[in-house]
Amino acid sequence: MNDTTEIMSPDVRDRKTLLELKPFDKPIYVTRPYLPPIEEFAAGLQEIWDNQWLTNNGPVLQRFTSTLSRYFQTDNVCLFNNGTLALQLGLQGMGISGEVITTPFTFVATTHALYWNKIRPVFVDIEPDHYTLDPEKVEAAITPWTSAILAVHVFGYPCKVKELADIARRHNLTLIYDAAHAFGVEIDGKSIAHYGDMSMFSFHATKLYHSIEGGMLTFQDSGFKQILDYLKNFGFKSETEVVMPGTNAKMNELQALMGILVLKHLDDLIEKGRAIEAIYRERLADVPGLKFPPPLPPNVRYNYGYMPIEVNEAEFGMSRDRLYEELKKFNIYARRYFYPLVSDFACYQNVQTRDPLTVAKGVAERILCLPTYYNIDHDSIDKICDLITYHRGQFEDRL
Ligand SMILES: *Cc1c(COP(=O)(O)O)cnc(C)c1O
C-alpha cells in the first residue's frame, strides 16, 4: 500500500475506471443450481434402475419423506412435484374460500394458487425492512369474508410470525405461509415450518435448496396428510375407489434422489451464502443510495438464498433499472425480484384493494437481487461491487 492510497477514503480507493473493468466472459446469473457430485447421483440412479420404479410413492420418495420428517421434526410433511401445486392443493384441502389477505410482493405463483381455488386475493402492504406483510395492514383488511392469511417469508426473511399468529387467533383465521424461499430458516432454534397452520416450501432449481423441481407442505393437523395424498394422486383411495376430484401432483423418484443429495450439502451452501453476503455488505455498506435490509435478529438462522439491495435513484445517481442494464452490459444478470408487484400484472390489476400499497410500490421500484450462489468466486463479487461503486462514483464526479 503506498502513501496516496492511505489518505484516500475507502470508497475512492475502491473505485476503478471503466477501462480496468471488463465484462465477464461467461454470464453471471442471479443464482445457479447446486449440483451434487455426479458419482453420488449415479449411485442413486443405479438404485432406481434396480428398483425399476420411477414414480407413485416409490422407495426413494419414501426415504426422502422420512429424511425431511427428521429434518423438520414433524411427521406432517407431504411432497409434491412443485411448490405451486403444493400450495394450490393445500388451500383446496383446507377448504379455504372467500377472501384471503396476502402480499403483492411475491412471485406470482402465490396468488395463482388462490386463483385456482376461486379465492379472492386481498393485497395489503409490506413492512419496509424485510418486505413481509405488515400485521397492522393485515388486521385492517379483515372482513366477514376473510378466511385466511397467506403470508410470504420473502427472500427467506421470516414474517412477523408472533403478530400474525395473534391476529389469526383473535379473528379465527387460518394462517398459511408461502415459505418457498425459507428452507433451512429457523426462529429460536425451531424450523420456520412450525409457524402457522401450513407452510409451503418450493424445491425449484432456482431456490437455494432444490430437487430439480419439487414442493412440500408442512402442517399442524396430522389428519390432513390423508387428504393431501388423495389430492395429489387423482383422489384414489384404492384401486377401485376415487373419493375426491384430485389431480396429478406427485413427486417422482429422480426428484426425490436429487432432494436427498442436495440436503446433505445444505449446511455448506448456507455457509457459502453467508460469506458472500458478508462481502457484499462490507464492500457496498457505505455507497450512498444503496440500502441493505437490516441484519436479522440473533434468534433467526437465515439461509442466505438471496441478496436484495434497494437502489435509491436520487442518492445513487442512477435508477435501479439503469444499474440493472449497466450490469447486463458486463454479463451480470441481477434480477428485479419482485417487480412488477403481483397486483400490477394484467391478470390481477383489476382486483380491488383498499390498501394503497405504498411501501410495496416503492420497494418494487428500488429492489435489485444481486448474484449469490455457492460457487461464485469472491473475485467476481468484488468485480460486481467495483462496477456498482464505479457507477456511483460517476455520479459523485458530476456533483
Ligand atoms: C418459486 C416460488 C413459488 C413456486 O414454486 P415452484 O416450485 O416453482 O412451483 C411460489 N412462491 C414463491 C414465493 C416462489 O418464489
The ligand as a Gaussian input file, in Angstrom:
#p B3LYP/6-31G(d) Opt

LIG

0 1
 C      -40.738000     -20.383000      -6.567000
 C      -41.909000     -19.833000      -5.815000
 C      -43.152000     -20.463000      -5.828000
 C      -43.472000     -21.605000      -6.734000
 O      -42.739000     -22.713000      -6.518000
 P      -42.473000     -23.763000      -7.720000
 O      -41.815000     -24.886000      -7.030000
 O      -41.598000     -23.064000      -8.701000
 O      -43.795000     -24.117000      -8.296000
 C      -44.150000     -19.955000      -5.023000
 N      -43.953000     -18.862000      -4.264000
 C      -42.776000     -18.219000      -4.242000
 C      -42.616000     -17.032000      -3.354000
 C      -41.727000     -18.665000      -5.039000
 O      -40.580000     -17.973000      -5.082000

